[in-house]
Amino acid sequence: MAIIKVGKEDLRESDSSMSELSEYFSSLSASKGRSITYNVKTYGCQLNESDSEKLCGMLEQMGLKEASSDETADIIIFNTCAVRENAEDRLFGNLGIVKADKINDKDRIVAVCGCMTMVEQNVEKIKKSFPYVDMVFDPQHLHLFPVYLRDALRNKKQLVNISAEDYIVEDSLVPIARKRRFRALVPIMYGCNNFCTYCIVPYARGRERSRDMEEIMDELKKLASEGYKEVMLLGQNVNSYRSSKGERFPQILEAAAGIEGFSRIRFMSSHPKDVSEEIVDIMASYPNIETHLHLPLQSGSDRILKLMNRPYNREDYLKTAHYFRDKVPHGAISTDIIVGFPGETEEDFLETLKVVKECGFDSAFTFQYSRRPGTKAATMEDQIPHDVVTERFGRLLELQNDLAYKSNLAKVGKTEEILIEGQSSTAPDILTGRTLSNHLVNFTIPDELKDPSKTSDDYEGMLCDVEFTHARPYSVDGKMVRLK
């Protein structure tokens, strides 16, 4: 299917809809004697977070304000994920909760978007069981949200817009309300061509399509001038980026690192088949590229990798991991692992544990296999019993938790630069941030370094040096020694 590049002229109806809705919400605000509010609930990956920032940007351009945590918004949007079943369960549970709010205020708008909407049975369930949902639209049509919202308000009936068309829209054409002062999310490509047999993403997000490098560089330079310290380059398979002019991901990464002002350059998510030595060499060459590589393993068994349609084997994977360890000795490797894929034997699982031990992963996202309707794996024979999966999963967690603790323990006694992300959720006098290697750090500020004019929020986005004093299973404790 052809990729449709959206230009400014293609957004005229969206722009006019935003103007019309701005007037409508202004009038509604006057009649209610208060601001009209919104709440976007985001599930899943950083690309979903980026999509949500665009939804928020469009709503704020219409004059709406984000609802506080203790109020029910006038417009509620669920931006969904379809990667695992529990995300779908959470959505349907939350849709049931907002039913009472919708009954109490029929003018309230409830919308569902994101990857779940590309699964037909989910859309049918919403139509049948949640008729009070006003709008359902897919992630490819995000730029048309103002048009859909206008039509839903006009027609007063459920609006469903789902298609298989693959769009590419430059970020500069859509308002963005960035939610973090220290980090900017910048998608550089969308979609996936890999068709791993367990994964719904290629069906939900479409084929791979990359933004123009010139547009990306313009956006990055603007973000640097606005004071963002960290930028995260995003894609379902970010290092398969290839522009219409032939530019590849290494060129994007190196060009981003050369922009003055960025202290941190990150990228997610990677596929082992596309992590080249060139990429690792660039990571090792620039001090502002994070020394953290996310390298999804999924399984350590060549047989299972083949069933998963993962185009690499154990040897290929270990070669990449060892090359990174050699070139970036102070770096960290994180991974994704699925336990209980159809047909996985005890021997296959033990192969996974061997790779985990050899790589010594600093952190890992571990999952029990989740059957996704519409994927090849969902119809495979030899689905693994739940009790077997649970037992194996426990063994993997025990091993990986030990490796993560050892990785954190190796930090104790050192002093490293931290990008402050804000106040810790555990205590008001503790700040949280991450090292260049993406280790999570919680730390205090000694009395002699405290600024009585600053609150914890004021430190967000600042850089400081922290001495590490104590290791925990998932984080490191420390104390600030210098604010930069």
PAVEXPA-191800 format. One record per residue (C-alpha): residue in three letters; x, y, z. Coordinates in steps of 0.2 Angstrom, whole numbers, padded with zeros to 4 digits, always signed. Layout:
# residues N
AlaXYZ
...
***
This chain:
# residues 484
Met+0000+0000+0000
Ala+0006+0017-0004
Ile+0012+0029+0009
Ile+0002+0045+0010
Lys+0013+0061+0014
Val+0002+0074+0022
Gly+0006+0092+0018
Lys+0000+0108+0025
Glu-0014+0110+0011
Asp-0021+0093+0017
Leu-0024+0100+0034
Arg-0035+0114+0029
Glu-0051+0105+0036
Ser-0042+0101+0052
Asp-0036+0119+0054
Ser-0053+0126+0051
Ser-0061+0113+0063
Met-0049+0118+0076
Ser-0055+0136+0074
Glu-0073+0132+0074
Leu-0071+0121+0090
Ser-0061+0135+0098
Glu-0076+0146+0096
Tyr-0088+0133+0102
Phe-0078+0129+0118
Ser-0076+0147+0121
Ser-0095+0149+0121
Leu-0097+0133+0131
Ser-0084+0139+0144
Ala-0094+0156+0146
Ser-0110+0147+0148
Lys-0103+0135+0162
Gly-0093+0149+0170
Arg-0077+0138+0170
Ser-0064+0132+0159
Ile-0067+0117+0148
Thr-0055+0103+0152
Tyr-0047+0087+0144
Asn-0038+0072+0150
Val-0028+0060+0139
Lys-0025+0043+0147
Thr-0010+0035+0138
Tyr-0006+0016+0138
Gly+0010+0008+0130
Cys+0026+0015+0122
Gln+0034+0031+0120
Leu+0027+0033+0103
Asn+0010+0033+0111
Glu+0016+0046+0123
Ser+0021+0057+0108
Asp+0004+0054+0100
Ser-0004+0060+0116
Glu+0006+0076+0116
Lys+0000+0080+0099
Leu-0018+0077+0105
Cys-0015+0088+0120
Gly-0008+0101+0108
Met-0023+0101+0097
Leu-0035+0102+0112
Glu-0025+0116+0120
Gln-0025+0126+0103
Met-0044+0124+0104
Gly-0044+0133+0121
Leu-0045+0118+0133
Lys-0035+0116+0149
Glu-0029+0099+0156
Ala-0040+0093+0170
Ser-0032+0092+0187
Ser-0030+0075+0195
Asp-0046+0077+0206
Glu-0058+0082+0193
Thr-0068+0073+0179
Ala-0063+0081+0162
Asp-0076+0087+0149
Ile-0066+0077+0135
Ile-0058+0060+0140
Ile-0047+0052+0127
Phe-0040+0034+0130
Asn-0024+0032+0119
Thr-0022+0013+0119
Cys-0010-0001+0117
Ala-0013-0018+0109
Val+0004-0026+0113
Arg-0002-0036+0128
Glu-0019-0042+0134
Asn-0018-0033+0151
Ala-0018-0016+0142
Glu-0034-0020+0134
Asp-0042-0026+0150
Arg-0037-0010+0158
Leu-0045+0000+0144
Phe-0062-0009+0145
Gly-0062-0008+0164
Asn-0059+0011+0163
Leu-0072+0013+0150
Gly-0084+0005+0162
Ile-0079+0018+0176
Val-0083+0033+0165
Lys-0100+0027+0161
Ala-0107+0035+0176
Asp-0099+0052+0172
Lys-0106+0051+0154
Ile-0124+0048+0161
Asn-0122+0063+0173
Asp-0116+0074+0159
Lys-0121+0070+0142
Asp-0111+0084+0134
Arg-0095+0075+0140
Ile-0085+0067+0126
Val-0077+0050+0127
Ala-0065+0045+0114
Val-0054+0029+0111
Cys-0039+0029+0099
Gly-0022+0021+0097
Cys-0017+0003+0092
Met-0031-0006+0100
Thr-0043+0002+0087
Met-0034-0008+0073
Val-0040-0024+0080
Glu-0058-0027+0073
Gln-0065-0037+0088
Asn-0060-0022+0100
Val-0070-0010+0089
Glu-0085-0021+0088
Lys-0084-0023+0107
Ile-0084-0004+0110
Lys-0099-0003+0098
Lys-0109-0016+0107
Ser-0104-0014+0125
Phe-0099+0004+0126
Pro-0111+0014+0115
Tyr-0108+0030+0125
Val-0091+0031+0118
Asp-0092+0045+0106
Met-0077+0043+0095
Val-0066+0028+0089
Phe-0051+0032+0078
Asp-0035+0024+0073
Pro-0017+0031+0076
Gln-0014+0034+0057
His-0028+0047+0058
Leu-0021+0057+0072
His-0020+0073+0062
Leu-0038+0072+0058
Phe-0044+0072+0076
Pro-0051+0090+0075
Val-0062+0085+0061
Tyr-0068+0069+0070
Leu-0072+0079+0086
Arg-0081+0092+0076
Asp-0092+0079+0067
Ala-0095+0069+0084
Leu-0102+0085+0092
Arg-0112+0090+0077
Asn-0120+0073+0074
Lys-0122+0067+0092
Lys-0119+0049+0087
Gln-0104+0037+0089
Leu-0091+0040+0076
Val-0079+0027+0070
Asn-0065+0030+0058
Ile-0053+0016+0055
Ser-0043+0013+0039
Ala-0028+0004+0033
Glu-0020+0019+0025
Asp-0002+0023+0030
Tyr+0001+0042+0033
Ile+0017+0052+0037
Val+0014+0069+0044
Glu+0028+0080+0049
Asp+0028+0086+0067
Ser+0029+0104+0062
Leu+0011+0103+0055
Val+0003+0097+0071
Pro+0002+0107+0088
Ile+0012+0098+0102
Ala+0010+0101+0120
Arg+0026+0093+0127
Lys+0023+0086+0145
Arg+0041+0085+0151
Arg+0052+0100+0153
Phe+0068+0090+0152
Arg+0064+0078+0138
Ala+0057+0080+0120
Leu+0050+0065+0111
Val+0054+0065+0092
Pro+0047+0052+0081
Ile+0058+0050+0066
Met+0049+0035+0058
Tyr+0033+0026+0060
Gly+0027+0008+0057
Cys+0036-0009+0056
Asn+0040-0021+0042
Asn+0046-0036+0053
Phe+0030-0045+0056
Cys+0036-0055+0072
Thr+0023-0068+0074
Tyr+0018-0063+0091
Cys+0016-0045+0088
Ile+0001-0034+0082
Val+0011-0018+0079
Pro+0014-0020+0060
Tyr-0005-0022+0058
Ala-0009-0007+0070
Arg+0004+0005+0065
Gly+0006+0001+0046
Arg+0022-0001+0036
Glu+0038+0008+0039
Arg+0039+0026+0034
Ser+0052+0039+0038
Arg+0051+0057+0040
Asp+0063+0069+0030
Met+0079+0071+0038
Glu+0079+0090+0035
Glu+0062+0092+0045
Ile+0069+0081+0059
Met+0085+0092+0060
Asp+0074+0108+0060
Glu+0064+0101+0074
Leu+0079+0096+0085
Lys+0088+0113+0083
Lys+0072+0121+0088
Leu+0070+0110+0104
Ala+0089+0114+0108
Ser+0085+0132+0107
Glu+0070+0130+0118
Gly+0082+0123+0132
Tyr+0078+0104+0131
Lys+0092+0094+0138
Glu+0087+0077+0132
Val+0079+0071+0116
Met+0073+0054+0112
Leu+0072+0048+0094
Leu+0058+0037+0092
Gly+0052+0023+0080
Gln+0044+0006+0081
Asn+0060+0000+0074
Val+0070+0016+0075
Asn+0087+0011+0067
Ser+0078+0005+0051
Tyr+0076+0023+0047
Arg+0079+0027+0029
Ser+0073+0044+0021
Ser+0066+0046+0004
Lys+0084+0053+0000
Gly+0093+0038+0007
Glu+0099+0044+0023
Arg+0100+0031+0037
Phe+0099+0031+0056
Pro+0118+0033+0059
Gln+0117+0049+0050
Ile+0102+0055+0060
Leu+0110+0050+0077
Glu+0127+0058+0073
Ala+0119+0074+0066
Ala+0108+0075+0082
Ala+0123+0073+0093
Gly+0131+0088+0084
Ile+0118+0100+0089
Glu+0124+0112+0102
Gly+0113+0111+0118
Phe+0108+0093+0120
Ser+0116+0084+0135
Arg+0108+0068+0131
Ile+0103+0059+0115
Arg+0092+0043+0117
Phe+0084+0032+0104
Met+0070+0018+0106
Ser+0066+0005+0100
Ser+0079-0005+0092
His+0079-0022+0082
Pro+0095-0032+0084
Lys+0095-0035+0065
Asp+0098-0016+0063
Val+0110-0012+0076
Ser+0126-0010+0066
Glu+0144-0008+0072
Glu+0143+0009+0064
Ile+0129+0014+0076
Val+0139+0007+0091
Asp+0154+0017+0085
Ile+0145+0033+0084
Met+0138+0030+0102
Ala+0155+0028+0108
Ser+0161+0044+0099
Tyr+0150+0057+0106
Pro+0149+0061+0125
Asn+0130+0067+0124
Ile+0124+0050+0116
Glu+0118+0039+0130
Thr+0128+0024+0134
His+0113+0013+0135
Leu+0107+0001+0121
His+0090-0007+0121
Leu+0093-0023+0112
Pro+0077-0034+0113
Leu+0082-0053+0114
Gln+0064-0060+0115
Ser+0072-0078+0116
Gly+0089-0086+0117
Ser+0083-0101+0107
Asp+0087-0101+0089
Arg+0072-0113+0086
Ile+0060-0101+0095
Leu+0068-0085+0087
Lys+0064-0093+0070
Leu+0046-0097+0075
Met+0045-0079+0081
Asn+0051-0073+0064
Arg+0066-0064+0072
Pro+0079-0063+0058
Tyr+0094-0066+0069
Asn+0101-0080+0079
Arg+0109-0082+0096
Glu+0126-0080+0089
Asp+0122-0064+0080
Tyr+0114-0057+0095
Leu+0129-0060+0106
Lys+0141-0053+0094
Thr+0131-0037+0094
Ala+0130-0037+0113
His+0149-0040+0115
Tyr+0154-0027+0103
Phe+0144-0014+0112
Arg+0152-0020+0129
Asp+0169-0018+0121
Lys+0166-0001+0113
Val+0156+0006+0127
Pro+0163-0002+0143
His+0153+0009+0155
Gly+0137+0007+0146
Ala+0122-0003+0149
Ile+0111-0015+0139
Ser+0093-0018+0142
Thr+0082-0030+0134
Asp+0064-0038+0131
Ile+0061-0056+0134
Ile+0045-0066+0131
Val+0043-0082+0141
Gly+0031-0096+0136
Phe+0030-0093+0117
Pro+0020-0107+0108
Gly+0031-0123+0107
Glu+0044-0117+0120
Thr+0052-0132+0128
Glu+0062-0132+0144
Glu+0078-0133+0134
Asp+0073-0118+0124
Phe+0070-0108+0140
Leu+0087-0114+0147
Glu+0095-0107+0131
Thr+0087-0090+0135
Leu+0094-0091+0153
Lys+0111-0094+0146
Val+0110-0078+0135
Val+0104-0068+0150
Lys+0119-0074+0160
Glu+0131-0071+0146
Cys+0125-0053+0142
Gly+0123-0048+0160
Phe+0108-0037+0156
Asp+0108-0021+0167
Ser+0089-0021+0166
Ala+0075-0031+0156
Phe+0057-0030+0152
Thr+0051-0047+0154
Phe+0034-0053+0149
Gln+0023-0069+0149
Tyr+0018-0073+0131
Ser+0001-0064+0128
Arg-0010-0071+0114
Arg-0014-0058+0101
Pro-0028-0061+0090
Gly-0023-0057+0072
Thr-0005-0063+0074
Lys+0002-0080+0067
Ala+0007-0085+0085
Ala-0011-0084+0091
Thr-0016-0099+0080
Met+0000-0110+0083
Glu-0001-0127+0091
Asp+0007-0131+0107
Gln+0002-0116+0117
Ile+0011-0117+0134
Pro+0001-0120+0150
His-0001-0105+0161
Asp+0007-0114+0176
Val+0022-0119+0166
Val+0024-0101+0160
Thr+0022-0094+0177
Glu+0036-0105+0184
Arg+0048-0101+0170
Phe+0044-0083+0172
Gly+0049-0084+0191
Arg+0066-0091+0187
Leu+0069-0078+0174
Leu+0065-0064+0186
Glu+0076-0071+0200
Leu+0091-0071+0188
Gln+0087-0054+0180
Asn+0084-0046+0197
Asp+0101-0052+0203
Leu+0109-0045+0187
Ala+0101-0029+0189
Tyr+0106-0027+0207
Lys+0124-0031+0203
Ser+0123-0018+0189
Asn+0117-0005+0202
Leu+0129-0011+0215
Ala+0144-0007+0203
Lys+0139+0011+0204
Val+0141+0013+0223
Gly+0156+0024+0227
Lys+0156+0032+0210
Thr+0150+0050+0205
Glu+0141+0053+0189
Glu+0131+0066+0180
Ile+0112+0065+0183
Leu+0098+0073+0172
Ile+0085+0077+0186
Glu+0068+0071+0181
Gly+0059+0078+0196
Gln+0053+0073+0213
Ser+0053+0055+0218
Ser+0037+0047+0221
Thr+0043+0040+0237
Ala+0047+0055+0247
Pro+0045+0074+0245
Asp+0064+0078+0249
Ile+0071+0065+0237
Leu+0074+0069+0218
Thr+0075+0057+0204
Gly+0085+0056+0188
Arg+0095+0045+0177
Thr+0113+0042+0173
Leu+0120+0043+0155
Ser+0119+0024+0155
Asn+0100+0025+0160
His+0102+0019+0178
Leu+0088+0026+0189
Val+0095+0036+0204
Asn+0086+0043+0219
Phe+0096+0056+0228
Thr+0095+0069+0242
Ile+0102+0087+0242
Pro+0114+0091+0257
Asp+0109+0106+0267
Glu+0124+0116+0261
Leu+0118+0114+0243
Lys+0100+0117+0245
Asp+0092+0133+0238
Pro+0077+0139+0249
Ser+0070+0148+0234
Lys+0068+0132+0224
Thr+0055+0118+0225
Ser+0058+0100+0220
Asp+0049+0104+0203
Asp+0061+0119+0200
Tyr+0076+0106+0198
Glu+0067+0096+0184
Gly+0078+0097+0168
Met+0094+0102+0178
Leu+0110+0093+0178
Cys+0120+0088+0193
Asp+0134+0077+0200
Val+0128+0063+0212
Glu+0139+0052+0223
Phe+0131+0035+0224
Thr+0129+0028+0241
His+0118+0013+0241
Ala+0111+0000+0228
Arg+0094-0007+0227
Pro+0086-0020+0216
Tyr+0079-0007+0203
Ser+0088+0009+0207
Val+0103+0018+0216
Asp+0103+0030+0230
Gly+0115+0045+0232
Lys+0118+0062+0237
Met+0120+0078+0226
Val+0138+0084+0226
Arg+0137+0098+0213
Leu+0123+0107+0204
Lys+0128+0112+0186
***
